Amino acid sequence: MLAAFSTGEAPAAPAVASAQASLLVERSVVRDRVDHDGTLVRVIRSGKQALFGWFVGQVMKSTGGKANPAAVNEILKRKLAG
């Protein structure tokens, strides 16, 4: 709320900006993990879905636990499907 007073923005604007920034970070971290672990991506795509949780954990670890787990799951599902 104080951010709204200091910036002149509507009270929801800082929260929306923060959520958008968080989503960009989550997408970037997911992309980096998937690009870094290509062999594991192929294993998951071949049917070993148990490794999916490992990827989620690595993203959460990379963000210091600050990423939204539901968003990470959704982003990761889309990234691994393609």
Secondary structure, DSSP 4 states (H G I P E B T S, - for coil): -HHHHHH---THHHHHHHHHHHHHHHHHHHHHHHHHTHHHHHHHHTT-THHHHHHHHHHHHHTTT-S-HHHHHHHHHHHHH-
